[in-house]
Amino acid sequence: MKSLNLKISTLSILTFIITTGYCFSQQGSVVVNQDKKITTLLEVKKEMNKNEPDSDRYKIQIYSGNRSSAESAQREFNSNFTDWKATLEYETPNFKIWAGNYRTRLEADRALKKIKNKFPAAFIFRPKK
């Protein structure tokens, strides 16, 4: 009789443990209902942010020197890197090629890593106000 009670107790405990595992496990999925215009608004916001004052942004300098070499470097950069726009700037006495308009140093570092393969003298800086 004792062994029968032990078997029933063990079986009951085992059944209880297995049943509790199934009762508390959950599966589900999340569905995000989002207006389609949100992606359009985000793109417009990105474009607007590109035109903000650059004083608190990071840029990458690609080249500094005479005008003809600067224009050549700008053409080469624009043909190799379509993600970023290179601009020609003049700071006496040199013409400089600046690329990007990065909000954080991390963004600029990631871009610089790619750019350095083609332009080893490139570096990150913040333009003067």
N, C-alpha and C positions, 0 to 999 in steps of 0.2 A: 504494500500500500504506500509505503514511504517513497519507493522509487517511482511509482505512478504520479504521486504529487510533485516530485522533483521534475519529472519530464513535462508535466502540464505547466508547472511554474516557468520552466526554462522556455518552453514553446510560447507561452503567453508573453514573456518578456521580449523574446526575439520578435514576435509578431508586433508587439507594441512599438519597438524600435524601428522596424521597417516601415510600419504605417505612419509613424510620426515624420520620418524622412520625406515621404511622399506628400504628406499634408502641408509641410512648410516650404517645399520647393515651389518656385514660381517661374513662369515664363511669360514673356509679354513682348510687345513691340511698341515703339514710340512713333507716332505719326505727327509731323510738324506741318500744320496748315499755315502756309505763308503766302501773302499776296505776291503775285508775280512782279509787281512794280517795285518791290523792295530791292531786287538785284539791279534794276535800272537806277534807282536812287543811289545805291552804293557806288555805281560807276560814275554818276554825276558828281558825287561827293569827292571821289578820288581826283577827278579832273579839276574840281574847284580847289582842292588842297595843293595841287601842283602849282597853282598860280599864287599861293600865299607868299608873303614875304619870306625870303630865304634865310633870314638872320639866325633862326634857331634850327636850321637844317644842316645836314652833312652833305658834302659834295666830294667828288674824287677828281683830283687834278691829273690829267693824262699827259699834258705837254706844256712846256713853257719855253718860248724862244721867238724866232722871227716869224713874220706873218705867213710866208709861203709854206714853211714847214708845219706851222700850226694848222693851216687849212688842209694840208695833206694828212696830218694826223687825225683831224676831224673826219675827213672822208673815210679813212681807214677804220676809225672807231665806229662810225655809223654803219659801215658795211658789215662789220664783224659782230656788233652788239645792237640788235634792233630793239631790245627791251628798254634801253636808256637813251636819252637824247643828249648829244654832246653840243655844248655851246662855245662859241669863240668869245673870249673876254679880253679886254685890253687893260693892262695895268702897267704903267710906264716903267720900264721901256720894253716890256715883253708882251707878246700875245700868248694867252693861255687857253687851253681846252679843258673845260669842266664838264663832268658828266654826273647825271643823277641829281636827286633832290631827296635825300633820305631822312626820315623822321628820327631814326635811332642809330646809334653807333653800330649795333648788331647788323642792321640792314646794310649799312655801308661796308662793314667788314666782309659780309657774304659776297657783295658785288665786287669788292676789291680783289677777293681771292680769284674770281673768274677773270677779271680785267688784267691782273698781273701776268697772266700767261702770255698775253699779247703785248702789254705795255709794262715792262718791269719797273719803270721809274714812277709809276702811278702811286699816289698817296691820298689819304683822307684828310679833310680839313673842314673848318667852319668858316664861311665867308664873313668878312668884317661887316658890322652893322652900318 
